[in-house]
Amino acid sequence: MVEQDRFSEIRAIVAHALGLAPADMADDVDLLTTFASSWREVGAAISKIEEKYDVTIPIEELGAAPTIQSIYRAVERQAKRLD
C-alpha cells in the first residue's frame, strides 16, 4: 500500500505542476506531448518530488518522454540506492 501511496503522491505533484487534475493523467503517457507541457513544468514537479523523497533524479533516467511511471521508477531506484 505504501508504494501505491507514493505513486499517487507523485501523480498529484506532477498534475499540480502541469495544472491538471490527477484523475486526468494516465500513468504511461508522455507528459511533454500529451499535455503540451514543457521541461520547465516537468522539472518543477521533479524538484518537488526530489525534495519530498530526499532523492536526486538524474534526467537521463526519465528519457526523452517522461511519464508518471518513469518518474515513479526513478524515485524508487534512487530511494533503494540510499537504503
Biopython code that builds the backbone (N, CA, C, O; Angstrom):
import numpy as np
from Bio.PDB.StructureBuilder import StructureBuilder

atoms = [
    (1, "MET", "N", (0.816, -1.191, 0.000)),
    (1, "MET", "CA", (0.000, 0.000, 0.000)),
    (1, "MET", "C", (0.864, 1.261, 0.000)),
    (1, "MET", "O", (0.478, 2.280, -0.573)),
    (2, "VAL", "N", (2.033, 1.193, 0.643)),
    (2, "VAL", "CA", (2.918, 2.350, 0.694)),
    (2, "VAL", "C", (3.350, 2.748, -0.715)),
    (2, "VAL", "O", (3.403, 3.936, -1.036)),
    (3, "GLU", "N", (3.658, 1.759, -1.559)),
    (3, "GLU", "CA", (4.068, 2.070, -2.933)),
    (3, "GLU", "C", (2.948, 2.784, -3.682)),
    (3, "GLU", "O", (3.205, 3.742, -4.411)),
    (4, "GLN", "N", (1.712, 2.331, -3.510)),
    (4, "GLN", "CA", (0.584, 2.970, -4.185)),
    (4, "GLN", "C", (0.401, 4.397, -3.691)),
    (4, "GLN", "O", (0.068, 5.290, -4.469)),
    (5, "ASP", "N", (0.616, 4.610, -2.408)),
    (5, "ASP", "CA", (0.526, 5.962, -1.856)),
    (5, "ASP", "C", (1.579, 6.864, -2.493)),
    (5, "ASP", "O", (1.282, 7.995, -2.878)),
    (6, "ARG", "N", (2.802, 6.367, -2.604)),
    (6, "ARG", "CA", (3.873, 7.148, -3.211)),
    (6, "ARG", "C", (3.541, 7.453, -4.671)),
    (6, "ARG", "O", (3.730, 8.575, -5.140)),
    (7, "PHE", "N", (3.051, 6.452, -5.375)),
    (7, "PHE", "CA", (2.680, 6.647, -6.780)),
    (7, "PHE", "C", (1.607, 7.737, -6.897)),
    (7, "PHE", "O", (1.694, 8.611, -7.759)),
    (8, "SER", "N", (0.600, 7.675, -6.028)),
    (8, "SER", "CA", (-0.470, 8.674, -6.041)),
    (8, "SER", "C", (0.050, 10.060, -5.698)),
    (8, "SER", "O", (-0.384, 11.052, -6.285)),
    (9, "GLU", "N", (0.972, 10.133, -4.755)),
    (9, "GLU", "CA", (1.565, 11.419, -4.385)),
    (9, "GLU", "C", (2.363, 12.010, -5.545)),
    (9, "GLU", "O", (2.283, 13.208, -5.815)),
    (10, "ILE", "N", (3.120, 11.173, -6.218)),
    (10, "ILE", "CA", (3.900, 11.632, -7.370)),
    (10, "ILE", "C", (2.958, 12.128, -8.462)),
    (10, "ILE", "O", (3.197, 13.178, -9.057)),
    (11, "ARG", "N", (1.906, 11.391, -8.725)),
    (11, "ARG", "CA", (0.916, 11.804, -9.722)),
    (11, "ARG", "C", (0.328, 13.169, -9.350)),
    (11, "ARG", "O", (0.181, 14.035, -10.213)),
    (12, "ALA", "N", (-0.007, 13.362, -8.080)),
    (12, "ALA", "CA", (-0.595, 14.623, -7.632)),
    (12, "ALA", "C", (0.389, 15.788, -7.787)),
    (12, "ALA", "O", (-0.008, 16.876, -8.203)),
    (13, "ILE", "N", (1.644, 15.573, -7.464)),
    (13, "ILE", "CA", (2.653, 16.624, -7.604)),
    (13, "ILE", "C", (2.822, 17.007, -9.069)),
    (13, "ILE", "O", (2.871, 18.191, -9.402)),
    (14, "VAL", "N", (2.909, 16.016, -9.936)),
    (14, "VAL", "CA", (3.076, 16.290, -11.370)),
    (14, "VAL", "C", (1.828, 16.990, -11.911)),
    (14, "VAL", "O", (1.934, 17.961, -12.660)),
    (15, "ALA", "N", (0.669, 16.506, -11.540)),
    (15, "ALA", "CA", (-0.575, 17.119, -12.016)),
    (15, "ALA", "C", (-0.644, 18.587, -11.606)),
    (15, "ALA", "O", (-1.000, 19.443, -12.416)),
    (16, "HIS", "N", (-0.311, 18.874, -10.373)),
    (16, "HIS", "CA", (-0.338, 20.252, -9.889)),
    (16, "HIS", "C", (0.621, 21.124, -10.699)),
    (16, "HIS", "O", (0.270, 22.239, -11.085)),
    (17, "ALA", "N", (1.822, 20.624, -10.954)),
    (17, "ALA", "CA", (2.815, 21.390, -11.723)),
    (17, "ALA", "C", (2.347, 21.658, -13.149)),
    (17, "ALA", "O", (2.687, 22.686, -13.734)),
    (18, "LEU", "N", (1.569, 20.738, -13.706)),
    (18, "LEU", "CA", (1.092, 20.882, -15.080)),
    (18, "LEU", "C", (-0.279, 21.543, -15.156)),
    (18, "LEU", "O", (-0.796, 21.791, -16.245)),
    (19, "GLY", "N", (-0.863, 21.826, -14.000)),
    (19, "GLY", "CA", (-2.176, 22.469, -13.969)),
    (19, "GLY", "C", (-3.310, 21.537, -14.354)),
    (19, "GLY", "O", (-4.297, 21.961, -14.956)),
    (20, "LEU", "N", (-3.166, 20.266, -14.006)),
    (20, "LEU", "CA", (-4.172, 19.263, -14.351)),
    (20, "LEU", "C", (-4.697, 18.585, -13.099)),
    (20, "LEU", "O", (-4.120, 18.716, -12.019)),
    (21, "ALA", "N", (-5.778, 17.870, -13.248)),
    (21, "ALA", "CA", (-6.300, 17.038, -12.165)),
    (21, "ALA", "C", (-5.611, 15.676, -12.237)),
    (21, "ALA", "O", (-5.441, 15.127, -13.326)),
    (22, "PRO", "N", (-5.215, 15.125, -11.088)),
    (22, "PRO", "CA", (-4.560, 13.812, -11.108)),
    (22, "PRO", "C", (-5.358, 12.751, -11.856)),
    (22, "PRO", "O", (-4.768, 11.898, -12.520)),
    (23, "ALA", "N", (-6.666, 12.785, -11.767)),
    (23, "ALA", "CA", (-7.509, 11.787, -12.428)),
    (23, "ALA", "C", (-7.435, 11.881, -13.953)),
    (23, "ALA", "O", (-7.763, 10.923, -14.654)),
    (24, "ASP", "N", (-7.009, 13.023, -14.457)),
    (24, "ASP", "CA", (-6.908, 13.214, -15.908)),
    (24, "ASP", "C", (-5.598, 12.709, -16.499)),
    (24, "ASP", "O", (-5.386, 12.799, -17.708)),
    (25, "MET", "N", (-4.725, 12.182, -15.658)),
    (25, "MET", "CA", (-3.394, 11.795, -16.122)),
    (25, "MET", "C", (-3.242, 10.280, -16.162)),
    (25, "MET", "O", (-3.409, 9.602, -15.148)),
    (26, "ALA", "N", (-2.928, 9.761, -17.332)),
    (26, "ALA", "CA", (-2.627, 8.335, -17.462)),
    (26, "ALA", "C", (-1.184, 8.106, -17.006)),
    (26, "ALA", "O", (-0.348, 9.006, -17.081)),
    (27, "ASP", "N", (-0.909, 6.904, -16.539)),
    (27, "ASP", "CA", (0.407, 6.598, -15.978)),
    (27, "ASP", "C", (1.521, 6.534, -17.005)),
    (27, "ASP", "O", (2.675, 6.821, -16.687)),
    (28, "ASP", "N", (1.191, 6.165, -18.223)),
    (28, "ASP", "CA", (2.231, 5.826, -19.194)),
    (28, "ASP", "C", (2.262, 6.722, -20.431)),
    (28, "ASP", "O", (2.769, 6.308, -21.474)),
    (29, "VAL", "N", (1.738, 7.924, -20.335)),
    (29, "VAL", "CA", (1.766, 8.814, -21.492)),
    (29, "VAL", "C", (2.858, 9.860, -21.327)),
    (29, "VAL", "O", (3.181, 10.274, -20.213)),
    (30, "ASP", "N", (3.409, 10.270, -22.434)),
    (30, "ASP", "CA", (4.458, 11.287, -22.453)),
    (30, "ASP", "C", (3.878, 12.606, -21.934)),
    (30, "ASP", "O", (2.963, 13.176, -22.529)),
    (31, "LEU", "N", (4.416, 13.064, -20.840)),
    (31, "LEU", "CA", (3.916, 14.298, -20.229)),
    (31, "LEU", "C", (4.152, 15.518, -21.109)),
    (31, "LEU", "O", (3.376, 16.473, -21.072)),
    (32, "LEU", "N", (5.208, 15.488, -21.891)),
    (32, "LEU", "CA", (5.550, 16.646, -22.715)),
    (32, "LEU", "C", (4.606, 16.812, -23.891)),
    (32, "LEU", "O", (4.135, 17.919, -24.152)),
    (33, "THR", "N", (4.322, 15.734, -24.605)),
    (33, "THR", "CA", (3.491, 15.867, -25.800)),
    (33, "THR", "C", (1.997, 15.718, -25.515)),
    (33, "THR", "O", (1.183, 16.434, -26.097)),
    (34, "THR", "N", (1.636, 14.801, -24.634)),
    (34, "THR", "CA", (0.222, 14.559, -24.355)),
    (34, "THR", "C", (-0.447, 15.775, -23.723)),
    (34, "THR", "O", (-1.590, 16.101, -24.043)),
    (35, "PHE", "N", (0.266, 16.435, -22.832)),
    (35, "PHE", "CA", (-0.322, 17.565, -22.112)),
    (35, "PHE", "C", (0.281, 18.906, -22.530)),
    (35, "PHE", "O", (0.080, 19.919, -21.860)),
    (36, "ALA", "N", (1.018, 18.905, -23.635)),
    (36, "ALA", "CA", (1.662, 20.121, -24.138)),
    (36, "ALA", "C", (2.430, 20.828, -23.025)),
    (36, "ALA", "O", (2.351, 22.047, -22.871)),
    (37, "SER", "N", (3.167, 20.044, -22.261)),
    (37, "SER", "CA", (3.959, 20.570, -21.156)),
    (37, "SER", "C", (5.374, 20.868, -21.616)),
    (37, "SER", "O", (5.805, 20.424, -22.680)),
    (38, "SER", "N", (6.075, 21.614, -20.813)),
    (38, "SER", "CA", (7.480, 21.912, -21.103)),
    (38, "SER", "C", (8.356, 21.195, -20.072)),
    (38, "SER", "O", (7.880, 20.750, -19.028)),
    (39, "TRP", "N", (9.635, 21.098, -20.393)),
    (39, "TRP", "CA", (10.569, 20.519, -19.434)),
    (39, "TRP", "C", (10.611, 21.373, -18.173)),
    (39, "TRP", "O", (10.883, 20.864, -17.086)),
    (40, "ARG", "N", (10.346, 22.647, -18.311)),
    (40, "ARG", "CA", (10.335, 23.535, -17.145)),
    (40, "ARG", "C", (9.258, 23.099, -16.149)),
    (40, "ARG", "O", (9.514, 23.022, -14.947)),
    (41, "GLU", "N", (8.067, 22.816, -16.647)),
    (41, "GLU", "CA", (6.977, 22.362, -15.777)),
    (41, "GLU", "C", (7.278, 20.990, -15.178)),
    (41, "GLU", "O", (7.078, 20.761, -13.985)),
    (42, "VAL", "N", (7.756, 20.093, -16.016)),
    (42, "VAL", "CA", (8.099, 18.752, -15.533)),
    (42, "VAL", "C", (9.246, 18.857, -14.524)),
    (42, "VAL", "O", (9.242, 18.178, -13.497)),
    (43, "GLY", "N", (10.222, 19.707, -14.825)),
    (43, "GLY", "CA", (11.347, 19.907, -13.910)),
    (43, "GLY", "C", (10.916, 20.458, -12.560)),
    (43, "GLY", "O", (11.468, 20.079, -11.527)),
    (44, "ALA", "N", (9.933, 21.349, -12.562)),
    (44, "ALA", "CA", (9.407, 21.888, -11.304)),
    (44, "ALA", "C", (8.795, 20.769, -10.469)),
    (44, "ALA", "O", (8.980, 20.720, -9.253)),
    (45, "ALA", "N", (8.071, 19.878, -11.123)),
    (45, "ALA", "CA", (7.478, 18.735, -10.422)),
    (45, "ALA", "C", (8.571, 17.820, -9.880)),
    (45, "ALA", "O", (8.496, 17.363, -8.739)),
    (46, "ILE", "N", (9.575, 17.560, -10.691)),
    (46, "ILE", "CA", (10.665, 16.680, -10.260)),
    (46, "ILE", "C", (11.392, 17.283, -9.061)),
    (46, "ILE", "O", (11.757, 16.561, -8.133)),
    (47, "SER", "N", (11.602, 18.579, -9.072)),
    (47, "SER", "CA", (12.258, 19.235, -7.931)),
    (47, "SER", "C", (11.460, 19.036, -6.647)),
    (47, "SER", "O", (12.035, 18.772, -5.592)),
    (48, "LYS", "N", (10.151, 19.159, -6.734)),
    (48, "LYS", "CA", (9.301, 18.953, -5.557)),
    (48, "LYS", "C", (9.348, 17.500, -5.098)),
    (48, "LYS", "O", (9.374, 17.216, -3.900)),
    (49, "ILE", "N", (9.357, 16.586, -6.060)),
    (49, "ILE", "CA", (9.416, 15.158, -5.739)),
    (49, "ILE", "C", (10.758, 14.825, -5.087)),
    (49, "ILE", "O", (10.806, 14.086, -4.105)),
    (50, "GLU", "N", (11.842, 15.368, -5.632)),
    (50, "GLU", "CA", (13.167, 15.131, -5.054)),
    (50, "GLU", "C", (13.223, 15.624, -3.604)),
    (50, "GLU", "O", (13.769, 14.954, -2.728)),
    (51, "GLU", "N", (12.664, 16.777, -3.377)),
    (51, "GLU", "CA", (12.653, 17.343, -2.024)),
    (51, "GLU", "C", (11.805, 16.488, -1.082)),
    (51, "GLU", "O", (12.216, 16.202, 0.043)),
    (52, "LYS", "N", (10.639, 16.088, -1.539)),
    (52, "LYS", "CA", (9.729, 15.299, -0.697)),
    (52, "LYS", "C", (10.331, 13.960, -0.297)),
    (52, "LYS", "O", (10.205, 13.539, 0.853)),
    (53, "TYR", "N", (10.989, 13.285, -1.249)),
    (53, "TYR", "CA", (11.510, 11.943, -1.006)),
    (53, "TYR", "C", (13.004, 11.905, -0.743)),
    (53, "TYR", "O", (13.582, 10.829, -0.591)),
    (54, "ASP", "N", (13.636, 13.078, -0.688)),
    (54, "ASP", "CA", (15.062, 13.185, -0.396)),
    (54, "ASP", "C", (15.904, 12.321, -1.341)),
    (54, "ASP", "O", (16.751, 11.539, -0.909)),
    (55, "VAL", "N", (15.647, 12.486, -2.628)),
    (55, "VAL", "CA", (16.402, 11.782, -3.667)),
    (55, "VAL", "C", (16.833, 12.791, -4.729)),
    (55, "VAL", "O", (16.349, 13.923, -4.774)),
    (56, "THR", "N", (17.744, 12.353, -5.570)),
    (56, "THR", "CA", (18.137, 13.130, -6.738)),
    (56, "THR", "C", (17.850, 12.271, -7.953)),
    (56, "THR", "O", (18.357, 11.155, -8.065)),
    (57, "ILE", "N", (17.043, 12.786, -8.857)),
    (57, "ILE", "CA", (16.642, 12.019, -10.036)),
    (57, "ILE", "C", (17.417, 12.530, -11.246)),
    (57, "ILE", "O", (17.192, 13.652, -11.700)),
    (58, "PRO", "N", (18.328, 11.710, -11.767)),
    (58, "PRO", "CA", (19.013, 12.118, -12.999)),
    (58, "PRO", "C", (18.013, 12.168, -14.158)),
    (58, "PRO", "O", (17.260, 11.218, -14.374)),
    (59, "ILE", "N", (18.009, 13.252, -14.883)),
    (59, "ILE", "CA", (17.075, 13.424, -16.002)),
    (59, "ILE", "C", (17.223, 12.285, -17.012)),
    (59, "ILE", "O", (16.249, 11.891, -17.653)),
    (60, "GLU", "N", (18.434, 11.759, -17.153)),
    (60, "GLU", "CA", (18.657, 10.659, -18.105)),
    (60, "GLU", "C", (17.784, 9.446, -17.779)),
    (60, "GLU", "O", (17.428, 8.679, -18.673)),
    (61, "GLU", "N", (17.442, 9.273, -16.510)),
    (61, "GLU", "CA", (16.613, 8.128, -16.125)),
    (61, "GLU", "C", (15.181, 8.259, -16.634)),
    (61, "GLU", "O", (14.461, 7.264, -16.722)),
    (62, "LEU", "N", (14.771, 9.458, -16.964)),
    (62, "LEU", "CA", (13.402, 9.675, -17.419)),
    (62, "LEU", "C", (13.257, 9.509, -18.925)),
    (62, "LEU", "O", (12.154, 9.284, -19.422)),
    (63, "GLY", "N", (14.348, 9.618, -19.642)),
    (63, "GLY", "CA", (14.301, 9.503, -21.091)),
    (63, "GLY", "C", (13.740, 10.755, -21.744)),
    (63, "GLY", "O", (13.490, 11.758, -21.075)),
    (64, "ALA", "N", (13.548, 10.690, -23.025)),
    (64, "ALA", "CA", (13.059, 11.845, -23.797)),
    (64, "ALA", "C", (11.563, 12.068, -23.607)),
    (64, "ALA", "O", (11.046, 13.146, -23.898)),
    (65, "ALA", "N", (10.879, 11.049, -23.122)),
    (65, "ALA", "CA", (9.423, 11.142, -22.961)),
    (65, "ALA", "C", (9.050, 10.769, -21.529)),
    (65, "ALA", "O", (8.634, 9.637, -21.283)),
    (66, "PRO", "N", (9.189, 11.695, -20.577)),
    (66, "PRO", "CA", (8.888, 11.364, -19.185)),
    (66, "PRO", "C", (7.405, 11.059, -18.968)),
    (66, "PRO", "O", (6.529, 11.698, -19.550)),
    (67, "THR", "N", (7.155, 10.085, -18.132)),
    (67, "THR", "CA", (5.798, 9.677, -17.774)),
    (67, "THR", "C", (5.696, 9.623, -16.251)),
    (67, "THR", "O", (6.708, 9.704, -15.554)),
    (68, "ILE", "N", (4.489, 9.489, -15.746)),
    (68, "ILE", "CA", (4.319, 9.301, -14.305)),
    (68, "ILE", "C", (5.067, 8.037, -13.876)),
    (68, "ILE", "O", (5.730, 8.029, -12.839)),
    (69, "GLN", "N", (4.961, 6.979, -14.667)),
    (69, "GLN", "CA", (5.639, 5.720, -14.337)),
    (69, "GLN", "C", (7.149, 5.885, -14.308)),
    (69, "GLN", "O", (7.804, 5.381, -13.396)),
    (70, "SER", "N", (7.717, 6.585, -15.293)),
    (70, "SER", "CA", (9.180, 6.721, -15.321)),
    (70, "SER", "C", (9.674, 7.562, -14.150)),
    (70, "SER", "O", (10.750, 7.301, -13.613)),
    (71, "ILE", "N", (8.911, 8.552, -13.754)),
    (71, "ILE", "CA", (9.298, 9.355, -12.589)),
    (71, "ILE", "C", (9.218, 8.498, -11.327)),
    (71, "ILE", "O", (10.126, 8.523, -10.495)),
    (72, "TYR", "N", (8.150, 7.756, -11.191)),
    (72, "TYR", "CA", (7.991, 6.877, -10.025)),
    (72, "TYR", "C", (9.137, 5.865, -9.956)),
    (72, "TYR", "O", (9.730, 5.668, -8.895)),
    (73, "ARG", "N", (9.445, 5.229, -11.077)),
    (73, "ARG", "CA", (10.529, 4.228, -11.094)),
    (73, "ARG", "C", (11.865, 4.856, -10.732)),
    (73, "ARG", "O", (12.662, 4.246, -10.018)),
    (74, "ALA", "N", (12.119, 6.061, -11.214)),
    (74, "ALA", "CA", (13.372, 6.758, -10.890)),
    (74, "ALA", "C", (13.441, 7.048, -9.388)),
    (74, "ALA", "O", (14.499, 6.895, -8.778)),
    (75, "VAL", "N", (12.331, 7.463, -8.795)),
    (75, "VAL", "CA", (12.297, 7.707, -7.346)),
    (75, "VAL", "C", (12.594, 6.415, -6.599)),
    (75, "VAL", "O", (13.379, 6.412, -5.651)),
    (76, "GLU", "N", (11.981, 5.329, -7.016)),
    (76, "GLU", "CA", (12.198, 4.041, -6.360)),
    (76, "GLU", "C", (13.657, 3.600, -6.466)),
    (76, "GLU", "O", (14.238, 3.139, -5.483)),
    (77, "ARG", "N", (14.249, 3.738, -7.648)),
    (77, "ARG", "CA", (15.664, 3.357, -7.832)),
    (77, "ARG", "C", (16.559, 4.202, -6.944)),
    (77, "ARG", "O", (17.460, 3.675, -6.292)),
    (78, "GLN", "N", (16.327, 5.476, -6.913)),
    (78, "GLN", "CA", (17.168, 6.365, -6.101)),
    (78, "GLN", "C", (16.979, 6.086, -4.609)),
    (78, "GLN", "O", (17.948, 6.107, -3.850)),
    (79, "ALA", "N", (15.768, 5.832, -4.195)),
    (79, "ALA", "CA", (15.495, 5.546, -2.793)),
    (79, "ALA", "C", (16.195, 4.255, -2.362)),
    (79, "ALA", "O", (16.717, 4.176, -1.250)),
    (80, "LYS", "N", (16.208, 3.257, -3.225)),
    (80, "LYS", "CA", (16.874, 1.990, -2.897)),
    (80, "LYS", "C", (18.378, 2.171, -2.787)),
    (80, "LYS", "O", (19.021, 1.499, -1.980)),
    (81, "ARG", "N", (18.949, 3.064, -3.580)),
    (81, "ARG", "CA", (20.391, 3.335, -3.506)),
    (81, "ARG", "C", (20.764, 3.969, -2.171)),
    (81, "ARG", "O", (21.895, 3.831, -1.704)),
    (82, "LEU", "N", (19.813, 4.658, -1.566)),
    (82, "LEU", "CA", (20.076, 5.328, -0.295)),
    (82, "LEU", "C", (19.894, 4.407, 0.895)),
    (82, "LEU", "O", (20.385, 4.695, 1.986)),
    (83, "ASP", "N", (19.185, 3.290, 0.691)),
    (83, "ASP", "CA", (18.944, 2.347, 1.808)),
    (83, "ASP", "C", (20.212, 1.641, 2.243)),
    (83, "ASP", "O", (20.179, 0.823, 3.162)),
]
sb = StructureBuilder()
sb.init_structure("model")
sb.init_model(0)
sb.init_chain("A")
sb.init_seg("    ")
for serial, (resi, resn, name, xyz) in enumerate(atoms, 1):
    if name == "N":
        sb.init_residue(resn, " ", resi, " ")
    sb.init_atom(name, np.array(xyz, "f"), 0.0, 1.0, " ", f" {name:<3s}", serial, name[0])
structure = sb.get_structure()
